[in-house]
């Protein structure tokens, strides 16, 4: 019976918000890799997603977010996993605050300058 409840819960989960559904604010963003992105990623993602991460906990080696080039390459994927109400990453109890996830969404939607 427990598996049935799990199947029902999974079936009711909302689809993630895609970056194409999120507009960059008119006039752009003041958020940059230097003043927002690098810190957000270092605190919340790069334990597993840095190019020099020792134990990646299953994160693919090609998903490295410690450079702006790595972020640009995986911008859409980062968005659907961690921005706005997309909360599948990072795993664990120490989730970033909703305000930071909104900033991540804005920064990525504006091209991650």
C-alpha positions in Angstrom: 0.0 0.0 0.0 2.9 2.4 0.7 4.1 2.1 -2.9 0.7 3.1 -4.2 0.9 6.3 -2.1 4.3 7.0 -3.4 3.2 6.5 -7.0 0.2 8.9 -6.4 2.5 11.5 -4.9 5.0 11.3 -7.8 2.2 11.5 -10.3 0.9 14.7 -8.7 4.3 16.5 -8.8 4.3 19.6 -10.8 6.5 19.9 -13.9 9.5 22.1 -13.3 9.4 25.7 -14.6 11.6 26.0 -17.8 13.9 29.0 -18.2 11.9 29.9 -21.4 8.9 30.5 -19.1 10.8 33.0 -17.0 11.5 36.5 -18.3 14.5 38.6 -17.6 13.3 41.8 -16.1 13.0 44.7 -18.4 16.2 46.6 -18.2 18.2 43.5 -17.4 19.7 42.4 -14.1 22.3 43.8 -11.7 23.2 40.2 -10.8 26.5 38.9 -12.2 28.7 35.9 -11.7 31.0 38.0 -9.6 28.4 39.5 -7.2 25.9 36.6 -7.1 26.4 33.5 -9.2 29.8 32.3 -8.0 28.8 32.6 -4.3 25.4 30.9 -4.8 27.0 28.1 -6.8 29.9 27.7 -4.4 27.6 27.5 -1.3 24.8 25.3 -2.9 26.2 23.4 -5.8 30.0 23.1 -6.1 30.5 20.6 -3.3 29.5 18.1 -6.1 29.6 20.3 -9.2 33.1 21.9 -9.1 35.7 20.7 -11.6 37.9 19.8 -8.7 35.3 18.2 -6.4 36.7 15.2 -4.7 33.6 13.1 -4.3 30.8 14.2 -6.6 28.1 12.1 -5.0 27.0 10.9 -8.4 27.1 14.3 -10.2 28.4 13.8 -13.8 31.9 15.1 -14.3 30.7 17.2 -17.3 28.5 19.2 -15.0 31.0 21.6 -13.4 29.7 25.1 -12.3 32.8 26.7 -10.9 33.5 28.7 -14.1 31.1 31.0 -16.0 31.7 28.8 -19.1 30.4 25.8 -17.2 27.4 27.7 -16.1 26.6 28.9 -19.6 26.9 25.4 -20.9 24.4 24.1 -18.4 22.3 27.2 -17.7 18.9 25.5 -18.7 19.6 22.5 -16.6 20.6 24.5 -13.5 17.4 26.5 -13.9 15.1 23.5 -14.0 16.8 21.9 -11.0 17.4 24.9 -8.7 15.9 28.2 -9.7 12.6 29.7 -8.6 10.2 27.0 -7.4 12.3 24.2 -8.9 13.8 22.6 -5.8 15.2 19.2 -6.8 18.7 20.5 -6.2 20.6 20.8 -4.0 19.5 17.6 -2.2 19.4 17.7 1.5 18.0 19.7 4.4 20.0 22.9 3.8 18.1 24.3 0.8 18.8 27.8 -0.4 16.1 30.4 0.6 13.3 31.1 -1.9 14.7 34.6 -2.3 18.0 33.3 -3.4 16.3 30.8 -5.8 14.4 33.8 -7.3 17.7 35.6 -7.8 19.2 32.5 -9.4 16.2 32.5 -11.8 16.7 36.1 -12.7 20.4 35.8 -13.2 20.1 32.7 -15.4 17.2 34.1 -17.4 19.2 37.2 -18.1 22.0 35.2 -19.6 24.1 34.7 -16.4 26.3 37.7 -17.0 
